[in-house]
Amino acid sequence: MHELAIHLLAWLFLAAVLAGFIDAIAGGGGMVTIPAMLLAGVPPLQVLGTNKLQAVFGSGAASWSYARHGHVDLRAQWPMVVTAALGAAVGALLATIVPTDWLRALLPFLLLAIALFFWLRPGIGDVERQRRISPTVFGLSFVPAIGLYDGVFGPGTGSFLMLGFVSLAGFGILKATAHSKVLNFGSNLGSLAVFVAAGAVLWKLGLVMGAGQWIGARMGSRFAMRQGARVIRPLLVVVSVALALRLLADPAHPLRQWLGL
């Protein structure tokens, strides 16, 4: 068991509060929690498993908050939650046997493309647009695909879900945010089940950070509901760009290794 000092637990709790706040609005909470746990000396495999445990609390709290205010019908979303969870579980299993260097190399550029999409389309707001595919097709194709990605790798899942709900399902940005949190809850659960089976979860740390995530997510979702698209869209752009730059700055990033940087 990896034990942490009280001051490190307190620091990670605060990091989880910040992550929960950001994630409830625009996704990208792992950008805060994963580096924080690594800096605290948590082994990488336990970081991934524990991150999923604490993220369940954040996505669950945000989902409940959005549902209470009528932005998402939790009962109607259960089929998609299940497909997201199944996709994530399969992805987490694949991550143990399939090299992901190509995905790590491509991801920063996908995130930058998402940032450009939301930045260059100022008309995206809280008004719903025409749906491009049916909910059934969306739930059986796009949702499990993003769930699988979340299980294999994870960073940027919220951004991808937001893009899908806005561009394919025709949702306004606040409704897209609410539904993204519900499906992210499902993918977190699916991945978590695999990490629990592998014994890669630090329960004490995960529950402490989960409490922080719960608090931050409640604050973030309330803030998003008050401010709407005027805060969600720019924060989504900033988070996507920041995550892309952080991934590119990682010395272990495949692109840096390929270029000899």
Rosetta silent file (secondary structure, phi, psi, omega in degrees, C-alpha in Angstrom):
SEQUENCE: MHELAIHLLAWLFLAAVLAGFIDAIAGGGGMVTIPAMLLAGVPPLQVLGTNKLQAVFGSGAASWSYARHGHVDLRAQWPMVVTAALGAAVGALLATIVPTDWLRALLPFLLLAIALFFWLRPGIGDVERQRRISPTVFGLSFVPAIGLYDGVFGPGTGSFLMLGFVSLAGFGILKATAHSKVLNFGSNLGSLAVFVAAGAVLWKLGLVMGAGQWIGARMGSRFAMRQGARVIRPLLVVVSVALALRLLADPAHPLRQWLGL
SCORE:     score description
SCORE:     0.000 S_00000001
   1 L     0.000  128.859  179.615    0.000    0.000    0.000 S_00000001
   2 L   -86.627  113.412 -177.402    1.359    3.380   -1.007 S_00000001
   3 L   -99.569  141.991  179.289    0.934    5.701    2.004 S_00000001
   4 L  -119.211  146.750  177.122    0.984    9.485    1.748 S_00000001
   5 L   -66.906  158.990 -177.455    1.645   12.069    4.439 S_00000001
   6 H   -58.423  -40.626 -177.125   -1.263   14.165    5.695 S_00000001
   7 H   -67.498  -31.299  176.797    0.012   17.327    4.009 S_00000001
   8 H   -72.219  -37.962  175.623    0.186   15.523    0.654 S_00000001
   9 H   -61.567  -41.185  179.352   -3.348   14.212    1.095 S_00000001
  10 H   -64.198  -40.701  179.480   -4.514   17.766    1.837 S_00000001
  11 H   -65.286  -42.674  179.558   -2.727   19.069   -1.266 S_00000001
  12 H   -69.548  -31.799  174.159   -4.238   16.356   -3.459 S_00000001
  13 H   -60.948  -45.973  179.602   -7.677   17.062   -1.986 S_00000001
  14 H   -66.252  -37.946  176.499   -7.348   20.710   -3.067 S_00000001
  15 H   -61.446  -38.113  179.687   -6.090   19.636   -6.499 S_00000001
  16 H   -68.852  -35.690  176.257   -9.196   17.461   -6.826 S_00000001
  17 H   -60.298  -47.946  178.452  -11.466   20.387   -5.906 S_00000001
  18 H   -61.831  -44.279 -179.558   -9.910   22.457   -8.714 S_00000001
  19 H   -62.824  -41.880  179.263  -10.091   19.529  -11.127 S_00000001
  20 H   -62.577  -39.478  179.034  -13.732   18.874  -10.295 S_00000001
  21 H   -62.873  -50.628 -178.554  -14.602   22.531  -10.902 S_00000001
  22 H   -64.170  -45.009 -174.887  -12.876   22.633  -14.296 S_00000001
  23 H   -65.020  -35.113 -179.565  -14.095   19.203  -15.362 S_00000001
  24 H   -66.432  -21.998 -177.920  -17.747   19.973  -14.586 S_00000001
  25 H   -97.846  -48.257 -171.181  -17.603   22.899  -17.012 S_00000001
  26 H  -135.895    5.817 -175.393  -15.276   21.881  -19.836 S_00000001
  27 L    76.634 -178.693  176.817  -13.666   18.525  -19.015 S_00000001
  28 L    88.008   14.716 -179.828   -9.909   18.095  -18.583 S_00000001
  29 L   -61.656  -30.889  178.734   -9.837   17.488  -14.835 S_00000001
  30 H   -62.864  -21.219  177.179   -7.211   14.787  -15.288 S_00000001
  31 H   -62.780  -24.877  178.645   -4.846   17.513  -16.468 S_00000001
  32 H   -94.471  -48.558 -170.666   -4.733   18.607  -12.808 S_00000001
  33 H   -74.058  -39.234 -177.283   -5.079   15.359  -10.860 S_00000001
  34 H   -65.138  -50.532  176.344   -2.725   13.060  -12.784 S_00000001
  35 H   -61.389  -35.763 -179.664    0.355   15.350  -12.577 S_00000001
  36 H   -62.181  -43.839  179.161   -0.498   16.134   -8.939 S_00000001
  37 H   -68.251  -38.326  177.606   -0.472   12.444   -7.985 S_00000001
  38 H   -63.359  -42.127  178.533    2.721   11.788   -9.936 S_00000001
  39 H   -65.068  -29.052  178.792    4.434   14.709   -8.168 S_00000001
  40 L   -78.920   -4.667  176.440    3.264   13.270   -4.836 S_00000001
  41 L    94.123   13.888  178.294    5.118   10.049   -5.647 S_00000001
  42 L   -76.314  132.933  179.062    2.199    7.778   -6.521 S_00000001
  43 L   -59.619  145.598 -173.624    3.269    4.979   -8.930 S_00000001
  44 H   -53.695  -44.222 -178.861    1.967    5.493  -12.524 S_00000001
  45 H   -64.010  -41.993  178.040   -0.373    2.470  -12.626 S_00000001
  46 H   -67.854  -29.432  175.416   -1.938    3.441   -9.295 S_00000001
  47 H   -60.940  -47.005 -178.389   -2.252    7.012  -10.575 S_00000001
  48 H   -63.904  -46.427 -178.955   -4.432    5.826  -13.466 S_00000001
  49 H   -66.498  -44.760 -179.433   -6.611    3.578  -11.314 S_00000001
  50 H   -67.928  -34.147  177.723   -6.988    6.069   -8.464 S_00000001
  51 H   -61.450  -39.071  178.521   -7.711    8.862  -10.918 S_00000001
  52 H   -67.155  -38.256  178.677  -10.699    6.916  -12.231 S_00000001
  53 H   -61.931  -50.012 -177.821  -12.007    6.360   -8.691 S_00000001
  54 H   -69.553  -30.307  179.496  -11.912   10.048   -7.772 S_00000001
  55 H   -68.259  -28.742  176.562  -13.233   11.058  -11.206 S_00000001
  56 H   -59.114  -39.399  179.786  -16.364    8.946  -10.625 S_00000001
  57 H   -67.361  -41.615 -179.426  -17.273   11.260   -7.752 S_00000001
  58 H   -66.742  -49.416 -179.277  -16.752   14.394   -9.829 S_00000001
  59 H   -66.990  -33.483  177.506  -18.654   13.233  -12.900 S_00000001
  60 H   -67.090  -43.951  179.793  -21.383   11.789  -10.672 S_00000001
  61 H   -64.768  -43.423  179.501  -21.799   15.026   -8.715 S_00000001
  62 H   -64.214  -42.547  179.917  -21.880   17.138  -11.886 S_00000001
  63 H   -59.873  -46.277 -178.991  -24.385   14.774  -13.520 S_00000001
  64 H   -63.437  -40.942 -179.218  -26.690   14.909  -10.503 S_00000001
  65 H   -65.386  -45.340  178.566  -26.459   18.704  -10.316 S_00000001
  66 H   -64.982  -38.465 -179.574  -27.267   19.174  -14.005 S_00000001
  67 H   -65.765  -41.088 -179.893  -30.126   16.660  -13.763 S_00000001
  68 H   -59.990  -28.007 -178.383  -31.679   18.400  -10.762 S_00000001
  69 L  -101.087   14.375  170.891  -31.919   21.584  -12.813 S_00000001
  70 L    80.522   15.716 -178.449  -33.472   19.875  -15.810 S_00000001
  71 L   -90.089   -9.618  177.789  -30.504   19.887  -18.199 S_00000001
  72 L  -156.753  141.052  176.459  -30.360   16.102  -18.558 S_00000001
  73 L   -97.791  104.311 -174.370  -32.779   13.217  -17.964 S_00000001
  74 H   -61.437  -40.054 -179.515  -30.711   10.593  -16.135 S_00000001
  75 H   -62.667  -40.783 -178.609  -33.196    7.762  -16.731 S_00000001
  76 H   -69.299  -22.718 -176.217  -33.252    8.404  -20.474 S_00000001
  77 H   -91.025   -4.894 -175.518  -29.445    8.392  -20.606 S_00000001
  78 H   -58.049  -40.349  177.546  -28.885    5.009  -18.925 S_00000001
  79 H   -58.649  -40.841  178.794  -28.531    3.064  -22.212 S_00000001
  80 H   -70.626  -34.359  176.010  -25.766    5.419  -23.331 S_00000001
  81 H   -59.806  -41.870 -179.918  -24.143    5.258  -19.892 S_00000001
  82 H   -65.155  -44.899 -179.643  -23.992    1.477  -20.273 S_00000001
  83 H   -66.695  -34.559  176.379  -22.463    1.628  -23.777 S_00000001
  84 H   -65.515  -42.626 -179.790  -19.910    4.192  -22.555 S_00000001
  85 H   -65.099  -42.886  179.481  -19.020    1.949  -19.600 S_00000001
  86 H   -65.174  -43.392  177.728  -18.675   -1.146  -21.782 S_00000001
  87 H   -60.207  -41.636 -179.540  -16.534    0.723  -24.303 S_00000001
  88 H   -67.468  -39.016  178.925  -14.281    2.020  -21.508 S_00000001
  89 H   -63.365  -43.790  177.362  -13.902   -1.427  -19.950 S_00000001
  90 H   -63.543  -40.901  179.492  -12.843   -2.884  -23.304 S_00000001
  91 H   -63.309  -42.160  179.152  -10.489    0.055  -23.816 S_00000001
  92 H   -63.018  -36.880  176.974   -8.858   -0.404  -20.413 S_00000001
  93 H   -68.673  -41.787  178.518   -8.256   -4.064  -21.227 S_00000001
  94 H   -62.761  -33.195 -177.401   -6.831   -3.179  -24.649 S_00000001
  95 H   -61.086  -23.459 -178.992   -4.490   -0.656  -23.055 S_00000001
  96 L   -81.335  -13.972 -174.643   -2.632   -3.519  -21.391 S_00000001
  97 L  -127.837  -16.425 -175.160   -1.832   -5.256  -24.698 S_00000001
  98 L  -110.399  126.620  176.292   -1.983   -2.666  -27.517 S_00000001
  99 L   -60.905  138.322 -177.716    0.726    0.018  -27.999 S_00000001
 100 L  -116.111   16.423 -178.108   -0.771    3.516  -27.800 S_00000001
 101 H   -58.852  -39.364 -178.526    2.176    5.598  -29.053 S_00000001
 102 H   -64.862  -36.189  179.617    0.338    6.533  -32.253 S_00000001
 103 H   -70.246  -42.107  178.370   -2.645    7.751  -30.229 S_00000001
 104 H   -63.077  -35.148  179.639   -0.450    9.775  -27.881 S_00000001
 105 H   -70.541  -37.254 -175.205    1.255   11.353  -30.887 S_00000001
 106 H   -82.522  -30.627 -170.653   -2.017   12.283  -32.606 S_00000001
 107 H   -55.299  -47.292 -178.858   -4.033   13.428  -29.575 S_00000001
 108 H   -55.112  -36.053 -178.142   -2.573   16.963  -29.100 S_00000001
 109 H   -75.220  -32.119  173.959   -3.477   17.836  -32.678 S_00000001
 110 H   -66.098  -41.664  179.190   -6.998   16.481  -32.280 S_00000001
 111 H   -65.284  -39.787  177.012   -7.438   18.613  -29.157 S_00000001
 112 H   -64.353  -36.040  177.325   -6.149   21.692  -30.992 S_00000001
 113 H   -65.346  -40.082  177.323   -8.643   20.979  -33.782 S_00000001
 114 H   -63.785  -42.946  178.986  -11.478   20.827  -31.225 S_00000001
 115 H   -59.942  -43.323  178.703  -10.309   24.123  -29.721 S_00000001
 116 H   -64.234  -38.373  179.957  -10.345   25.736  -33.174 S_00000001
 117 H   -58.905  -48.356 -177.691  -13.816   24.345  -33.876 S_00000001
 118 H   -75.888  -29.658 -179.942  -15.326   25.986  -30.802 S_00000001
 119 H   -72.816  -40.984 -174.599  -13.251   29.167  -31.122 S_00000001
 120 L   -85.613   -1.799  177.685  -14.074   29.801  -34.780 S_00000001
 121 L  -119.601   75.167 -177.271  -17.784   29.124  -34.341 S_00000001
 122 L   -64.578  -15.036  179.491  -18.984   31.893  -32.015 S_00000001
 123 L   -73.175  -12.262  178.330  -22.580   31.065  -32.926 S_00000001
 124 L   -69.634  119.918 -179.251  -22.420   27.929  -30.790 S_00000001
 125 L  -144.182 -142.213 -178.442  -24.444   28.726  -27.721 S_00000001
 126 L   -92.202    1.304  179.376  -27.307   27.382  -25.686 S_00000001
 127 L   -88.679  131.882 -179.511  -29.653   27.111  -28.684 S_00000001
 128 L   -76.020  150.399 -179.653  -30.056   23.610  -30.086 S_00000001
 129 L  -116.544 -176.624 -178.014  -29.363   22.931  -33.751 S_00000001
 130 L   -68.895  133.601  177.873  -30.420   20.288  -36.235 S_00000001
 131 L   -74.694  136.068 -178.366  -29.530   16.723  -35.236 S_00000001
 132 L   -93.327  -30.633  177.427  -27.291   14.943  -37.761 S_00000001
 133 L  -134.944  159.059 -177.930  -27.772   11.351  -36.539 S_00000001
 134 L   -72.675  155.339  177.177  -30.447    9.604  -34.491 S_00000001
 135 H   -56.326  -35.185 -179.638  -29.998    9.083  -30.735 S_00000001
 136 H   -65.179  -47.757  178.831  -29.861    5.302  -31.315 S_00000001
 137 H   -63.609  -41.955  178.879  -27.030    5.538  -33.838 S_00000001
 138 H   -59.168  -45.323 -176.803  -25.251    8.084  -31.646 S_00000001
 139 H   -71.734  -25.648 -177.123  -25.535    5.816  -28.597 S_00000001
 140 H   -98.474   -7.896 -178.818  -24.384    2.684  -30.418 S_00000001
 141 H  -122.298  -67.036 -175.267  -21.473    4.212  -32.375 S_00000001
 142 H   -64.588  -45.822 -174.698  -20.047    7.486  -31.110 S_00000001
 143 H   -62.170  -52.939  178.777  -20.612    6.868  -27.391 S_00000001
 144 H   -65.396  -28.666  177.687  -18.887    3.458  -27.072 S_00000001
 145 H   -64.535  -43.776  178.378  -16.070    4.696  -29.351 S_00000001
 146 H   -70.920  -35.055  175.047  -15.330    7.590  -26.987 S_00000001
 147 H   -60.738  -43.569  178.411  -15.758    5.242  -24.025 S_00000001
 148 H   -61.453  -43.150  176.923  -13.176    2.922  -25.566 S_00000001
 149 H   -59.750  -43.264 -179.189  -10.822    5.878  -26.049 S_00000001
 150 H   -60.361  -38.341  178.991  -11.316    6.866  -22.399 S_00000001
 151 H   -71.918  -37.139 -178.383  -10.346    3.360  -21.302 S_00000001
 152 H   -72.881  -43.239 -171.970   -7.314    3.156  -23.593 S_00000001
 153 L  -134.775  -65.658  169.925   -5.906    6.626  -22.906 S_00000001
 154 L   112.601  -52.865 -174.719   -8.343    9.150  -21.421 S_00000001
 155 L   -57.303  134.868  177.893   -7.168   12.787  -21.713 S_00000001
 156 L    88.607    4.140 -179.031   -9.629   14.950  -23.645 S_00000001
 157 H   -56.332  -44.470  179.655  -12.622   12.621  -23.277 S_00000001
 158 H   -60.627  -39.223  179.309  -14.840   15.505  -22.178 S_00000001
 159 H   -65.104  -42.258  179.021  -13.779   17.595  -25.190 S_00000001
 160 H   -65.135  -41.308  178.272  -14.580   14.752  -27.600 S_00000001
 161 H   -63.769  -42.939  178.261  -17.988   14.183  -25.995 S_00000001
 162 H   -60.198  -44.444  179.541  -18.786   17.889  -26.180 S_00000001
 163 H   -60.223  -42.664  179.905  -17.845   17.966  -29.854 S_00000001
 164 H   -64.611  -45.156 -178.381  -20.087   14.985  -30.571 S_00000001
 165 H   -66.795  -35.591 -179.816  -23.100   16.341  -28.736 S_00000001
 166 H   -76.736  -48.626 -171.744  -22.812   19.756  -30.400 S_00000001
 167 H   -85.494  -28.657 -177.932  -21.923   18.713  -33.962 S_00000001
 168 L  -103.586  -44.816 -177.654  -23.790   15.378  -34.251 S_00000001
 169 L   -87.238  -11.909  176.824  -26.631   15.493  -31.722 S_00000001
 170 L    75.615   20.471 -177.805  -27.330   19.205  -32.282 S_00000001
 171 L   -76.704  151.836  165.992  -27.274   20.121  -28.577 S_00000001
 172 L   -69.562  164.171 -169.060  -26.719   23.587  -27.202 S_00000001
 173 H   -69.962  -33.743  177.828  -23.458   23.900  -25.315 S_00000001
 174 H   -69.817  -42.835  177.006  -24.898   23.778  -21.774 S_00000001
 175 H   -64.156  -38.035  177.463  -27.001   20.716  -22.588 S_00000001
 176 H   -63.473  -40.874  178.071  -23.949   19.139  -24.246 S_00000001
 177 H   -60.645  -46.251 -178.682  -21.917   19.779  -21.103 S_00000001
 178 H   -61.773  -46.091 -178.526  -24.548   18.136  -18.912 S_00000001
 179 H   -70.581  -31.711  176.785  -24.846   15.054  -21.103 S_00000001
 180 H   -62.551  -39.212 -179.656  -21.062   14.767  -21.452 S_00000001
 181 H   -66.244  -37.667  179.423  -20.739   14.492  -17.684 S_00000001
 182 H   -64.122  -45.964 -179.364  -23.308   11.695  -17.540 S_00000001
 183 H   -71.053  -32.535  176.197  -21.525    9.646  -20.198 S_00000001
 184 H   -66.286  -32.496  174.094  -18.142   10.413  -18.661 S_00000001
 185 H   -60.513  -43.583  179.006  -19.528    8.984  -15.418 S_00000001
 186 H   -64.756  -45.489 -179.035  -20.275    5.768  -17.292 S_00000001
 187 H   -67.276  -34.063  175.693  -16.839    5.566  -18.940 S_00000001
 188 H   -63.324  -42.237  179.042  -15.159    6.274  -15.598 S_00000001
 189 H   -63.738  -43.457 -179.611  -17.079    3.396  -14.016 S_00000001
 190 H   -61.771  -45.515  178.137  -16.176    1.009  -16.828 S_00000001
 191 H   -65.601  -41.584 -178.411  -12.468    1.836  -16.611 S_00000001
 192 H   -59.360  -39.930 -179.450  -12.546    1.755  -12.817 S_00000001
 193 H   -57.927  -39.776  179.935  -13.922   -1.804  -12.803 S_00000001
 194 H   -69.477  -43.395 -179.559  -10.868   -2.986  -14.757 S_00000001
 195 H   -66.363  -35.912  176.587   -8.410   -1.112  -12.523 S_00000001
 196 H   -63.483  -44.734  178.920  -10.081   -2.496   -9.387 S_00000001
 197 H   -61.244  -30.927 -179.678   -9.766   -6.030  -10.770 S_00000001
 198 L   -86.072   -1.929 -179.519   -6.073   -5.330  -11.431 S_00000001
 199 L    68.866   30.825 -174.377   -5.551   -4.070   -7.871 S_00000001
 200 L  -106.248   24.430 -178.424   -4.414   -0.666   -9.157 S_00000001
 201 L  -116.913  128.199  172.864   -6.593    1.585   -6.970 S_00000001
 202 L   -93.106  102.043 -168.914   -5.417    3.365   -3.806 S_00000001
 203 H   -66.015  -44.068 -178.591   -8.727    3.545   -1.973 S_00000001
 204 H   -60.474  -49.802  179.719   -7.828    5.964    0.816 S_00000001
 205 H   -64.125  -43.064 -178.859   -6.336    8.491   -1.597 S_00000001
 206 H   -62.122  -38.235  179.622   -9.109    7.983   -4.143 S_00000001
 207 H   -73.094  -37.347  176.222  -11.846    8.611   -1.587 S_00000001
 208 H   -62.912  -47.985  178.589  -10.119   11.715   -0.201 S_00000001
 209 H   -68.504  -31.878  176.518   -9.722   13.120   -3.703 S_00000001
 210 H   -60.599  -38.503  176.908  -13.235   11.952   -4.553 S_00000001
 211 H   -63.340  -40.341  176.940  -14.570   14.190   -1.779 S_00000001
 212 H   -65.391  -42.117  177.262  -12.662   17.091   -3.318 S_00000001
 213 H   -59.589  -43.063 -179.338  -13.992   16.232   -6.770 S_00000001
 214 H   -58.641  -46.623 -179.493  -17.540   16.159   -5.427 S_00000001
 215 H   -64.392  -48.334 -178.352  -17.195   19.660   -3.948 S_00000001
 216 H   -63.615  -39.766 -179.060  -15.471   21.099   -7.026 S_00000001
 217 H   -66.704  -38.568  177.381  -17.937   19.512   -9.446 S_00000001
 218 H   -63.061  -43.186  179.280  -20.932   20.885   -7.571 S_00000001
 219 H   -66.370  -43.644 -178.026  -19.426   24.381   -7.674 S_00000001
 220 H   -64.462  -42.873 -179.279  -18.405   24.056  -11.321 S_00000001
 221 H   -66.473  -39.252  177.473  -21.769   22.810  -12.534 S_00000001
 222 H   -64.702  -40.889  177.978  -23.611   25.587  -10.714 S_00000001
 223 H   -62.021  -44.235  179.853  -21.234   28.158  -12.186 S_00000001
 224 H   -62.765  -40.047 -179.248  -21.766   26.737  -15.693 S_00000001
 225 H   -68.538  -31.115  177.327  -25.544   26.821  -15.301 S_00000001
 226 H   -74.469  -39.558 -172.035  -25.430   30.456  -14.218 S_00000001
 227 H   -94.558  -27.431  177.877  -23.045   31.619  -16.949 S_00000001
 228 L    66.426 -147.643 -172.715  -23.975   29.320  -19.846 S_00000001
 229 H   -62.310  -27.098 -174.870  -22.160   29.394  -23.178 S_00000001
 230 H   -67.239  -20.880  174.890  -20.265   32.608  -22.444 S_00000001
 231 H  -107.378  -32.670 -176.815  -18.050   30.757  -19.951 S_00000001
 232 H   -66.682  -47.277 -175.605  -18.288   27.145  -21.185 S_00000001
 233 H   -63.104  -50.684  179.145  -17.105   27.784  -24.745 S_00000001
 234 H   -64.844  -35.358  179.527  -13.965   29.834  -23.912 S_00000001
 235 H   -68.615  -35.876  176.896  -13.033   27.505  -21.043 S_00000001
 236 H   -62.975  -40.961  177.587  -13.408   24.501  -23.342 S_00000001
 237 H   -62.891  -47.805 -178.049  -11.038   26.166  -25.835 S_00000001
 238 H   -62.636  -45.393 -178.389   -8.510   27.005  -23.095 S_00000001
 239 H   -64.395  -42.361 -179.862   -8.636   23.531  -21.531 S_00000001
 240 H   -63.545  -43.768  178.909   -8.238   21.781  -24.889 S_00000001
 241 H   -66.345  -44.253 -179.199   -5.244   23.935  -25.854 S_00000001
 242 H   -61.825  -41.603  179.152   -3.658   23.598  -22.396 S_00000001
 243 H   -66.192  -40.829  178.259   -4.043   19.826  -22.457 S_00000001
 244 H   -62.009  -44.663 -179.755   -2.563   19.626  -25.969 S_00000001
 245 H   -66.549  -37.868  178.334    0.448   21.738  -24.942 S_00000001
 246 H   -64.021  -41.595  179.256    0.967   19.726  -21.779 S_00000001
 247 H   -65.044  -40.709  179.488    0.982   16.480  -23.753 S_00000001
 248 H   -68.930  -28.380 -179.365    3.468   17.904  -26.286 S_00000001
 249 H   -78.734  -14.199 -179.575    5.717   19.154  -23.458 S_00000001
 250 L   -65.977  121.970  179.371    5.971   15.682  -21.942 S_00000001
 251 L   -57.251  -24.880 -179.030    9.533   14.382  -22.587 S_00000001
 252 L   -86.931    0.821 -179.176    8.041   10.915  -23.090 S_00000001
 253 L   -63.831  132.293 -175.920    5.699   12.098  -25.859 S_00000001
 254 H   -54.738  -37.585 -178.003    6.322    9.954  -28.971 S_00000001
 255 H   -62.830  -40.468  178.709    6.595   12.980  -31.290 S_00000001
 256 H   -65.365  -38.354  179.279    9.447   14.441  -29.207 S_00000001
 257 H   -69.384  -41.528 -179.772   11.223   11.100  -29.237 S_00000001
 258 H   -64.147  -35.277 -178.698   10.747   10.646  -32.981 S_00000001
 259 H   -89.504   -3.617  179.658   12.151   14.128  -33.639 S_00000001
 260 L    72.820   28.616 -178.533   14.967   13.687  -31.122 S_00000001
 261 L   -89.977    0.000    0.000   13.836   16.606  -28.936 S_00000001
